[in-house]
């Protein structure tokens, strides 16, 4: 039940952080504009802490899934726990750089044209680092998701189609992520995979809660 709740909470905190201005995968020219951060610093802080909470929940989820399902297959449980914990830690570590945007934005409002150009270049550099970090972390996300999806298929813990859905969604998402590494402008497969993953995690989260109640 707790794992199911955490799946849904990850989605909620991610969407909430986006609502306050954070972009999981944004346009470098539009994302985190310094003048906007300077004008609405509270929104930036809220979005920052919401996404940070989301990353910590990812690690917590990996461990709750381990304790819930390691009795079925300890190898798969260890794989997803380590892999998804790495995913969360990578993103948490990178957020110290992302917070730098707040400090840069404070300087931006009083900077001259030459200083603003330099600060904008620094902003782009931070966002590129964030994007690269996110894409690298998604490799671990895909592997971790496939691991527990396989377990759901093999051991028939929840309806098998949910596990198969997770496997297919993870493969599509992982391939899309790989394509973006090579061709950043080709996002069709990644977007499709992201949508499928969202649907999968909503269904999975709800199913884990439901079957925890009725069993």
Secondary structure per residue as TSV (DSSP state, phi and psi in degrees):
chain	resnum	aa	ss	phi	psi
A	1	X	-	360.0	-42.9
A	2	X	H	-63.9	-41.0
A	3	X	H	-60.7	-44.0
A	4	X	H	-61.5	-42.8
A	5	X	H	-61.9	-40.8
A	6	X	H	-68.1	-36.5
A	7	X	H	-56.4	-46.4
A	8	X	H	-70.6	-36.2
A	9	X	H	-66.6	-35.6
A	10	X	H	-59.7	-44.6
A	11	X	H	-63.5	-44.6
A	12	X	H	-62.9	-46.9
A	13	X	H	-67.5	-34.6
A	14	X	H	-65.8	-48.0
A	15	X	H	-64.4	-38.3
A	16	X	H	-65.3	-40.7
A	17	X	H	-63.9	-38.2
A	18	X	H	-65.7	-35.2
A	19	X	H	-62.5	-32.0
A	20	X	T	-93.3	5.3
A	21	X	T	122.3	-16.9
A	22	X	-	-71.7	139.5
A	23	X	-	-120.2	119.6
A	24	X	T	-60.4	-42.5
A	25	X	T	-144.3	86.2
A	26	X	-	-105.3	178.3
A	27	X	-	-83.1	123.2
A	28	X	T	-58.0	-30.8
A	29	X	T	-78.2	-20.9
A	30	X	T	-111.9	-24.9
A	31	X	T	-74.0	140.0
A	32	X	T	48.2	53.6
A	33	X	-	-64.0	132.7
A	34	X	H	-62.0	-38.5
A	35	X	H	-65.9	-33.0
A	36	X	H	-72.6	-40.2
A	37	X	H	-63.8	-41.0
A	38	X	H	-64.8	-35.6
A	39	X	H	-78.2	-35.7
A	40	X	-	-126.1	66.2
A	41	X	H	-63.4	-31.9
A	42	X	H	-65.5	-39.6
A	43	X	H	-63.4	-40.3
A	44	X	H	-63.4	-43.9
A	45	X	H	-63.8	-42.3
A	46	X	H	-63.7	-45.7
A	47	X	H	-62.8	-37.9
A	48	X	H	-64.4	-48.4
A	49	X	H	-72.4	-29.9
A	50	X	H	-65.2	-44.4
A	51	X	H	-71.9	-30.6
A	52	X	H	-65.8	-41.9
A	53	X	H	-60.6	-42.0
A	54	X	H	-57.6	-42.4
A	55	X	H	-64.8	-40.2
A	56	X	H	-66.2	-36.7
A	57	X	H	-64.3	-35.4
A	58	X	H	-56.5	-45.2
A	59	X	H	-66.6	-43.2
A	60	X	H	-61.3	-40.6
A	61	X	H	-60.6	-42.8
A	62	X	H	-56.8	-39.9
A	63	X	H	-77.1	-36.9
A	64	X	H	-66.4	-37.4
A	65	X	H	-64.3	-38.2
A	66	X	H	-60.6	-50.5
A	67	X	H	-67.9	-28.7
A	68	X	H	-77.8	-33.7
A	69	X	H	-127.3	4.1
A	70	X	T	-65.8	-20.3
A	71	X	T	-66.3	-21.5
A	72	X	T	-83.5	-42.5
A	73	X	-	-158.4	101.8
A	74	X	H	-66.6	-31.8
A	75	X	H	-65.7	-50.6
A	76	X	H	-61.2	-39.3
A	77	X	H	-62.4	-42.7
A	78	X	H	-65.0	-41.0
A	79	X	H	-59.3	-53.4
A	80	X	H	-69.1	-30.7
A	81	X	H	-66.1	-46.6
A	82	X	H	-67.9	-47.5
A	83	X	H	-64.9	-46.7
A	84	X	H	-74.2	-26.3
A	85	X	H	-66.9	-41.4
A	86	X	H	-61.1	-43.1
A	87	X	H	-54.8	-50.4
A	88	X	H	-63.9	-43.0
A	89	X	H	-65.4	-38.5
A	90	X	H	-59.3	-44.0
A	91	X	H	-73.5	-35.6
A	92	X	H	-63.6	-44.8
A	93	X	H	-60.3	-39.8
A	94	X	H	-70.2	-22.3
A	95	X	H	-67.6	-18.6
A	96	X	H	-65.9	-33.0
A	97	X	H	-71.4	-41.1
A	98	X	H	-63.0	-35.6
A	99	X	T	-61.0	-24.9
A	100	X	H	-58.0	-24.2
A	101	X	H	-61.4	-33.7
A	102	X	H	-64.9	-43.7
A	103	X	H	-68.7	-36.5
A	104	X	H	-65.9	-41.6
A	105	X	H	-62.2	-35.1
A	106	X	H	-64.5	-34.4
A	107	X	H	-76.5	-30.0
A	108	X	H	-62.0	-39.0
A	109	X	T	-63.8	-25.6
A	110	X	T	-112.4	6.5
A	111	X	-	-81.7	153.8
A	112	X	-	-82.2	179.0
A	113	X	H	-60.1	-41.1
A	114	X	H	-65.8	-42.1
A	115	X	H	-68.1	-36.5
A	116	X	H	-63.2	-40.2
A	117	X	H	-61.9	-42.7
A	118	X	H	-65.3	-41.0
A	119	X	H	-66.8	-36.4
A	120	X	H	-65.1	-39.8
A	121	X	H	-63.7	-36.8
A	122	X	H	-67.9	-39.2
A	123	X	H	-59.2	-47.4
A	124	X	H	-61.1	-40.5
A	125	X	H	-62.1	-43.0
A	126	X	H	-64.7	-41.4
A	127	X	H	-69.3	-35.8
A	128	X	H	-64.2	-40.8
A	129	X	H	-62.9	-42.9
A	130	X	H	-60.9	-44.0
A	131	X	H	-66.2	-43.8
A	132	X	H	-63.3	-42.0
A	133	X	H	-62.3	-43.4
A	134	X	H	-62.7	-46.3
A	135	X	H	-64.1	-38.3
A	136	X	H	-65.9	-41.8
A	137	X	H	-63.7	-30.0
A	138	X	H	-69.8	-20.3
A	139	X	H	-62.4	-44.7
A	140	X	H	-68.1	-36.9
A	141	X	H	-59.1	-47.4
A	142	X	H	-62.8	-44.4
A	143	X	H	-63.7	-44.6
A	144	X	H	-62.8	-42.9
A	145	X	H	-65.7	-41.0
A	146	X	H	-61.5	-38.5
A	147	X	H	-59.5	-51.4
A	148	X	H	-79.0	-21.4
A	149	X	H	-67.2	-40.2
A	150	X	H	-60.7	-43.2
A	151	X	H	-60.6	-41.3
A	152	X	H	-65.7	-32.3
A	153	X	H	-73.5	-48.7
A	154	X	H	-68.3	-39.6
A	155	X	H	-103.7	2.7
A	156	X	T	52.2	44.8
A	157	X	S	-76.0	-40.5
A	158	X	S	-126.6	172.3
A	159	X	-	-48.3	130.2
A	160	X	H	-58.7	-32.9
A	161	X	H	-61.5	-28.5
A	162	X	H	-66.6	-42.9
A	163	X	H	-62.5	-45.1
A	164	X	H	-62.5	-39.6
A	165	X	H	-58.6	-43.1
A	166	X	H	-64.3	-40.2
A	167	X	H	-63.7	-49.3
A	168	X	H	-62.8	-45.7
A	169	X	H	-61.5	-41.0
A	170	X	H	-66.2	-40.5
A	171	X	H	-65.3	-46.0
A	172	X	H	-62.2	-44.4
A	173	X	H	-63.9	-43.3
A	174	X	H	-63.9	-42.6
A	175	X	H	-63.9	-42.0
A	176	X	H	-62.2	-39.0
A	177	X	H	-64.3	-40.3
A	178	X	H	-65.6	-38.3
A	179	X	H	-64.7	-39.7
A	180	X	H	-63.0	-32.9
A	181	X	H	-57.3	-40.4
A	182	X	H	-88.7	-44.9
A	183	X	-	-125.4	87.3
A	184	X	T	-56.8	-24.5
A	185	X	T	-83.2	-13.8
A	186	X	-	-94.6	95.9
A	187	X	-	-114.4	5.3
A	188	X	H	-59.7	-50.5
A	189	X	H	-66.9	-38.0
A	190	X	H	-65.4	-42.2
A	191	X	H	-64.2	-41.5
A	192	X	H	-63.4	-45.9
A	193	X	H	-61.1	-40.6
A	194	X	H	-62.5	-41.2
A	195	X	H	-64.5	-43.7
A	196	X	H	-64.1	-39.9
A	197	X	H	-63.5	-41.9
A	198	X	H	-59.9	-47.6
A	199	X	H	-61.8	-44.2
A	200	X	H	-58.5	-46.7
A	201	X	H	-70.7	-31.8
A	202	X	H	-66.2	-47.5
A	203	X	H	-64.0	-44.8
A	204	X	H	-63.9	-46.6
A	205	X	H	-58.8	-46.8
A	206	X	H	-63.4	-39.5
A	207	X	H	-66.1	-42.7
A	208	X	H	-62.8	-39.7
A	209	X	H	-66.7	-45.8
A	210	X	H	-60.6	-49.1
A	211	X	H	-72.7	-22.6
A	212	X	H	-68.7	-32.8
A	213	X	H	-76.3	-43.7
A	214	X	H	-84.2	-18.8
A	215	X	-	-87.5	360.0
